[in-house]
Amino acid sequence: MRDVPIDGDMIRLGQFLKLADLIDTGGEGKILIASGDVTVNGEVDVRRGRQLHPGDVVEVQGRRARVVS
């Protein structure tokens, strides 16, 4: 798992996927999220605008990243 620092105390899921290099494009993220292929803290989340905070763990296609401040 990779720790990915963010500015501030919150980032949206779609933005974090790109920042963490878990996806190549925003369009890819939109599709993966909508299809249920993204988990946050072990649970599927289909909200691209979901707010993530330090400590949250995101997984896509077997790759994981943790939000850190």
CNS distance restraints for C-alpha pairs under 8 A (distance, minus, plus):
assign (resid   1 and name CA) (resid  63 and name CA) 7.29 0.50 0.50
assign (resid   1 and name CA) (resid  64 and name CA) 5.00 0.50 0.50
assign (resid   1 and name CA) (resid  65 and name CA) 5.32 0.50 0.50
assign (resid   1 and name CA) (resid  66 and name CA) 6.98 0.50 0.50
assign (resid   2 and name CA) (resid  64 and name CA) 6.54 0.50 0.50
assign (resid   2 and name CA) (resid  65 and name CA) 4.68 0.50 0.50
assign (resid   2 and name CA) (resid  66 and name CA) 6.13 0.50 0.50
assign (resid   3 and name CA) (resid  65 and name CA) 5.73 0.50 0.50
assign (resid   3 and name CA) (resid  66 and name CA) 4.79 0.50 0.50
assign (resid   3 and name CA) (resid  67 and name CA) 6.15 0.50 0.50
assign (resid   3 and name CA) (resid  68 and name CA) 6.21 0.50 0.50
assign (resid   4 and name CA) (resid  19 and name CA) 7.86 0.50 0.50
assign (resid   4 and name CA) (resid  20 and name CA) 6.10 0.50 0.50
assign (resid   4 and name CA) (resid  65 and name CA) 6.54 0.50 0.50
assign (resid   4 and name CA) (resid  66 and name CA) 5.95 0.50 0.50
assign (resid   4 and name CA) (resid  67 and name CA) 5.31 0.50 0.50
assign (resid   4 and name CA) (resid  68 and name CA) 5.74 0.50 0.50
assign (resid   5 and name CA) (resid  67 and name CA) 6.07 0.50 0.50
assign (resid   5 and name CA) (resid  68 and name CA) 4.59 0.50 0.50
assign (resid   5 and name CA) (resid  69 and name CA) 5.11 0.50 0.50
assign (resid   6 and name CA) (resid  10 and name CA) 7.59 0.50 0.50
assign (resid   6 and name CA) (resid  11 and name CA) 7.23 0.50 0.50
assign (resid   6 and name CA) (resid  67 and name CA) 6.91 0.50 0.50
assign (resid   6 and name CA) (resid  68 and name CA) 6.28 0.50 0.50
assign (resid   6 and name CA) (resid  69 and name CA) 5.36 0.50 0.50
assign (resid   7 and name CA) (resid  69 and name CA) 6.69 0.50 0.50
assign (resid   8 and name CA) (resid  69 and name CA) 7.03 0.50 0.50
assign (resid   9 and name CA) (resid  53 and name CA) 6.00 0.50 0.50
assign (resid   9 and name CA) (resid  54 and name CA) 6.90 0.50 0.50
assign (resid   9 and name CA) (resid  69 and name CA) 6.73 0.50 0.50
assign (resid  10 and name CA) (resid  51 and name CA) 6.18 0.50 0.50
assign (resid  10 and name CA) (resid  52 and name CA) 5.48 0.50 0.50
assign (resid  10 and name CA) (resid  53 and name CA) 4.88 0.50 0.50
assign (resid  10 and name CA) (resid  54 and name CA) 7.43 0.50 0.50
assign (resid  11 and name CA) (resid  15 and name CA) 6.70 0.50 0.50
assign (resid  11 and name CA) (resid  16 and name CA) 6.37 0.50 0.50
assign (resid  11 and name CA) (resid  51 and name CA) 5.70 0.50 0.50
assign (resid  11 and name CA) (resid  52 and name CA) 5.28 0.50 0.50
assign (resid  11 and name CA) (resid  53 and name CA) 6.77 0.50 0.50
assign (resid  12 and name CA) (resid  16 and name CA) 6.16 0.50 0.50
assign (resid  12 and name CA) (resid  48 and name CA) 7.03 0.50 0.50
assign (resid  12 and name CA) (resid  49 and name CA) 5.11 0.50 0.50
assign (resid  12 and name CA) (resid  50 and name CA) 5.38 0.50 0.50
assign (resid  12 and name CA) (resid  51 and name CA) 4.63 0.50 0.50
assign (resid  12 and name CA) (resid  52 and name CA) 5.83 0.50 0.50
assign (resid  13 and name CA) (resid  17 and name CA) 6.25 0.50 0.50
assign (resid  13 and name CA) (resid  47 and name CA) 7.64 0.50 0.50
assign (resid  13 and name CA) (resid  48 and name CA) 5.44 0.50 0.50
assign (resid  13 and name CA) (resid  49 and name CA) 5.78 0.50 0.50
assign (resid  13 and name CA) (resid  50 and name CA) 5.34 0.50 0.50
assign (resid  13 and name CA) (resid  51 and name CA) 6.27 0.50 0.50
assign (resid  13 and name CA) (resid  52 and name CA) 6.32 0.50 0.50
assign (resid  14 and name CA) (resid  18 and name CA) 6.86 0.50 0.50
assign (resid  14 and name CA) (resid  26 and name CA) 7.02 0.50 0.50
assign (resid  14 and name CA) (resid  29 and name CA) 6.22 0.50 0.50
assign (resid  14 and name CA) (resid  30 and name CA) 7.11 0.50 0.50
assign (resid  14 and name CA) (resid  48 and name CA) 5.04 0.50 0.50
assign (resid  14 and name CA) (resid  49 and name CA) 6.47 0.50 0.50
assign (resid  14 and name CA) (resid  50 and name CA) 7.98 0.50 0.50
assign (resid  15 and name CA) (resid  19 and name CA) 6.22 0.50 0.50
assign (resid  15 and name CA) (resid  26 and name CA) 7.92 0.50 0.50
assign (resid  16 and name CA) (resid  20 and name CA) 5.86 0.50 0.50
assign (resid  17 and name CA) (resid  21 and name CA) 6.25 0.50 0.50
assign (resid  17 and name CA) (resid  22 and name CA) 5.19 0.50 0.50
assign (resid  17 and name CA) (resid  23 and name CA) 5.92 0.50 0.50
assign (resid  17 and name CA) (resid  29 and name CA) 6.85 0.50 0.50
assign (resid  18 and name CA) (resid  22 and name CA) 6.12 0.50 0.50
assign (resid  18 and name CA) (resid  23 and name CA) 5.51 0.50 0.50
assign (resid  18 and name CA) (resid  24 and name CA) 6.63 0.50 0.50
assign (resid  18 and name CA) (resid  25 and name CA) 6.84 0.50 0.50
assign (resid  18 and name CA) (resid  26 and name CA) 6.89 0.50 0.50
assign (resid  18 and name CA) (resid  29 and name CA) 7.72 0.50 0.50
assign (resid  20 and name CA) (resid  65 and name CA) 6.74 0.50 0.50
assign (resid  22 and name CA) (resid  60 and name CA) 6.72 0.50 0.50
assign (resid  22 and name CA) (resid  63 and name CA) 7.01 0.50 0.50
assign (resid  22 and name CA) (resid  64 and name CA) 7.98 0.50 0.50
assign (resid  23 and name CA) (resid  28 and name CA) 6.54 0.50 0.50
assign (resid  23 and name CA) (resid  29 and name CA) 6.19 0.50 0.50
assign (resid  24 and name CA) (resid  28 and name CA) 6.85 0.50 0.50
assign (resid  24 and name CA) (resid  29 and name CA) 8.00 0.50 0.50
assign (resid  25 and name CA) (resid  29 and name CA) 6.51 0.50 0.50
assign (resid  26 and name CA) (resid  30 and name CA) 6.23 0.50 0.50
assign (resid  27 and name CA) (resid  31 and name CA) 6.38 0.50 0.50
assign (resid  28 and name CA) (resid  32 and name CA) 6.19 0.50 0.50
assign (resid  29 and name CA) (resid  33 and name CA) 5.96 0.50 0.50
assign (resid  30 and name CA) (resid  34 and name CA) 6.08 0.50 0.50
assign (resid  30 and name CA) (resid  48 and name CA) 6.76 0.50 0.50
assign (resid  31 and name CA) (resid  35 and name CA) 6.07 0.50 0.50
assign (resid  32 and name CA) (resid  36 and name CA) 6.39 0.50 0.50
assign (resid  32 and name CA) (resid  37 and name CA) 5.18 0.50 0.50
assign (resid  32 and name CA) (resid  38 and name CA) 6.38 0.50 0.50
assign (resid  33 and name CA) (resid  37 and name CA) 5.85 0.50 0.50
assign (resid  33 and name CA) (resid  38 and name CA) 5.39 0.50 0.50
assign (resid  33 and name CA) (resid  45 and name CA) 6.95 0.50 0.50
assign (resid  33 and name CA) (resid  46 and name CA) 5.00 0.50 0.50
assign (resid  33 and name CA) (resid  47 and name CA) 6.94 0.50 0.50
assign (resid  33 and name CA) (resid  48 and name CA) 6.43 0.50 0.50
assign (resid  34 and name CA) (resid  46 and name CA) 5.13 0.50 0.50
assign (resid  34 and name CA) (resid  47 and name CA) 7.49 0.50 0.50
assign (resid  34 and name CA) (resid  48 and name CA) 7.90 0.50 0.50
assign (resid  35 and name CA) (resid  46 and name CA) 7.34 0.50 0.50
assign (resid  36 and name CA) (resid  44 and name CA) 5.88 0.50 0.50
assign (resid  36 and name CA) (resid  45 and name CA) 6.59 0.50 0.50
assign (resid  36 and name CA) (resid  46 and name CA) 5.87 0.50 0.50
assign (resid  37 and name CA) (resid  44 and name CA) 7.12 0.50 0.50
assign (resid  37 and name CA) (resid  60 and name CA) 6.28 0.50 0.50
assign (resid  37 and name CA) (resid  61 and name CA) 7.05 0.50 0.50
assign (resid  38 and name CA) (resid  44 and name CA) 5.81 0.50 0.50
assign (resid  38 and name CA) (resid  45 and name CA) 6.33 0.50 0.50
assign (resid  38 and name CA) (resid  46 and name CA) 7.44 0.50 0.50
assign (resid  38 and name CA) (resid  58 and name CA) 7.08 0.50 0.50
assign (resid  38 and name CA) (resid  59 and name CA) 5.80 0.50 0.50
assign (resid  38 and name CA) (resid  60 and name CA) 5.00 0.50 0.50
assign (resid  38 and name CA) (resid  61 and name CA) 7.70 0.50 0.50
assign (resid  39 and name CA) (resid  43 and name CA) 4.93 0.50 0.50
assign (resid  39 and name CA) (resid  44 and name CA) 4.22 0.50 0.50
assign (resid  39 and name CA) (resid  45 and name CA) 5.74 0.50 0.50
assign (resid  39 and name CA) (resid  58 and name CA) 5.65 0.50 0.50
assign (resid  39 and name CA) (resid  59 and name CA) 5.21 0.50 0.50
assign (resid  39 and name CA) (resid  60 and name CA) 6.81 0.50 0.50
assign (resid  40 and name CA) (resid  44 and name CA) 6.32 0.50 0.50
assign (resid  40 and name CA) (resid  45 and name CA) 6.39 0.50 0.50
assign (resid  40 and name CA) (resid  56 and name CA) 6.76 0.50 0.50
assign (resid  40 and name CA) (resid  57 and name CA) 5.63 0.50 0.50
assign (resid  40 and name CA) (resid  58 and name CA) 4.60 0.50 0.50
assign (resid  40 and name CA) (resid  59 and name CA) 6.60 0.50 0.50
assign (resid  41 and name CA) (resid  56 and name CA) 5.98 0.50 0.50
assign (resid  41 and name CA) (resid  57 and name CA) 5.02 0.50 0.50
assign (resid  41 and name CA) (resid  58 and name CA) 6.35 0.50 0.50
assign (resid  42 and name CA) (resid  57 and name CA) 7.71 0.50 0.50
assign (resid  42 and name CA) (resid  58 and name CA) 7.82 0.50 0.50
assign (resid  42 and name CA) (resid  59 and name CA) 7.79 0.50 0.50
assign (resid  45 and name CA) (resid  50 and name CA) 7.96 0.50 0.50
assign (resid  52 and name CA) (resid  56 and name CA) 6.22 0.50 0.50
assign (resid  52 and name CA) (resid  67 and name CA) 7.35 0.50 0.50
assign (resid  53 and name CA) (resid  67 and name CA) 6.43 0.50 0.50
assign (resid  53 and name CA) (resid  68 and name CA) 7.69 0.50 0.50
assign (resid  54 and name CA) (resid  66 and name CA) 7.51 0.50 0.50
assign (resid  54 and name CA) (resid  67 and name CA) 4.68 0.50 0.50
assign (resid  54 and name CA) (resid  68 and name CA) 4.51 0.50 0.50
assign (resid  54 and name CA) (resid  69 and name CA) 5.80 0.50 0.50
assign (resid  55 and name CA) (resid  66 and name CA) 6.14 0.50 0.50
assign (resid  55 and name CA) (resid  67 and name CA) 5.43 0.50 0.50
assign (resid  55 and name CA) (resid  68 and name CA) 6.10 0.50 0.50
assign (resid  56 and name CA) (resid  66 and name CA) 5.69 0.50 0.50
assign (resid  56 and name CA) (resid  67 and name CA) 5.47 0.50 0.50
assign (resid  57 and name CA) (resid  64 and name CA) 6.81 0.50 0.50
assign (resid  57 and name CA) (resid  65 and name CA) 5.71 0.50 0.50
assign (resid  57 and name CA) (resid  66 and name CA) 4.34 0.50 0.50
assign (resid  57 and name CA) (resid  67 and name CA) 6.45 0.50 0.50
assign (resid  58 and name CA) (resid  64 and name CA) 5.60 0.50 0.50
assign (resid  58 and name CA) (resid  65 and name CA) 5.40 0.50 0.50
assign (resid  58 and name CA) (resid  66 and name CA) 6.29 0.50 0.50
assign (resid  59 and name CA) (resid  63 and name CA) 5.46 0.50 0.50
assign (resid  59 and name CA) (resid  64 and name CA) 4.32 0.50 0.50
assign (resid  59 and name CA) (resid  65 and name CA) 6.55 0.50 0.50
assign (resid  60 and name CA) (resid  64 and name CA) 6.56 0.50 0.50
